[in-house]
């Protein structure tokens, strides 16, 4: 790899890292990135930071749950959160992931004898579907997967020392994201099968054994943590149709900007590879290695087509293999050298991507700015329910309501739903204080909030909605169990009028004749108002 990289001019090697900085700039410079799950991840970082703070949450409510897969993001953000605010810490780590992904893609291209400029065409994927969903663990795993591939592909990986390094990399990728580790394991198997078997083959496959062992241990440990959400989602293995997966490829790479926009963003990467295959530009000595990587891309795409939608508590399982398959295929098929015109076209892709996604950043920043005005109106260490009412803005590629989950990072306490309900979270609600029935009911349908009952438990409700008339109906539906405290943009803060139970109170089942849901109350108000 060093020899291959030495042939690449320094400027070419630096270009992907510089493009990554450009792509990451709005993550840091705007109020908050348009990432649905990032506020939930930030909540976990805040709970780690305040774990011994009784003013943040009652002692014993949360328990540390370290050492699981997908926790590397928290271990990177937590030290930063000791120095800066948790939102800044999380944004810095996300920005670092964006830079690392393009940089690692450039290193992989150089390893394959390809122009590192091709990495710039992956910008729409880096700020794509996984970004808008806020799957930060998956993003980190993807970056480390690309970074690890050249290292596990070296001839030294067949030696004891090289295999040890490969095993460490495999473990690191596993703790970033388990699906990314499975993708890396597939790559190692392809490397091994492309070589003549000998006594060093088991050494070459050692990282696969590490990933398999860690996966088995993970399954056993997860079974010991019976959170309400896990109990709900582990009941079924869900599948999506093959036709749906094939038709969804563009939007699951770029984030669903619209079919023609998605195709336009992906076109430079596809055209570079297609042109190279036509003119057969790569040097002959690079072809065997390129074929190995083409095989890796094919295996990962087959995994995308074959994998289920969800297993246990994890959703969108099959999608996690698509971006690695696409990135490896694009890099493997790319030309060894790009002329000035092709370089300019590649350089334009990150800026075109920013042009397309900046309205999403602006919308997310507005959403979080509105909430910033409400957090000071809430007492710390309270139970909060976050919910949406009415129609959603179809122009947004992220879930605006998810922003309200930042209340856990700002004020502590507990939420109706947080990642503390996941068995692999670094901090989980202690079994004695889990609200099984309440969590499952509100997770399935947030408008199933029953004000007469649930405001015994929740001190506040943060309600998001775009319809001003509907907001007035919701306010009437909350009476007399909650009063409206403040309105900020599309958000309304309600406070319970009941004597509120402690955060460590036991959960209760619905009575035989349960009180009306918020949705039922709103409908009742509408019927009364109807002429």
QUIDA-V432621 format. One record per run of one state. SS is the DSSP state (a for helix, b for strand, c for the rest). FROM is the first residue (numbers start at 1). TO is the last residue. If there is no record, write none. Layout:
[[SS FROM TO] [SS FROM TO]]
//
This chain:
[[c 1 1] [a 2 6] [c 7 9] [a 10 29] [c 30 37] [a 38 49] [c 50 61] [b 62 64] [c 65 71] [a 72 81] [c 82 85] [a 86 111] [c 112 115] [a 116 126] [c 127 128] [a 129 133] [c 134 135] [a 136 152] [c 153 154] [a 155 158] [c 159 159] [a 160 176] [c 177 177] [a 178 193] [c 194 200] [a 201 204] [c 205 205] [a 206 223] [c 224 227] [a 228 233] [c 234 237] [b 238 238] [c 239 241] [a 242 247] [c 248 248] [a 249 254] [c 255 258] [a 259 279] [c 280 283] [a 284 306] [c 307 309] [b 310 311] [c 312 313] [b 314 314] [c 315 317] [a 318 333] [c 334 339] [a 340 375] [c 376 382] [b 383 388] [c 389 399] [a 400 411] [c 412 413] [b 414 415] [c 416 418] [a 419 421] [c 422 426] [b 427 429] [c 430 430] [a 431 433] [c 434 435] [a 436 444] [c 445 445] [a 446 448] [c 449 450] [a 451 454] [c 455 459] [b 460 464] [c 465 467] [a 468 478] [c 479 481] [b 482 488] [c 489 490] [b 491 496] [c 497 517] [a 518 529] [c 530 531]]
//
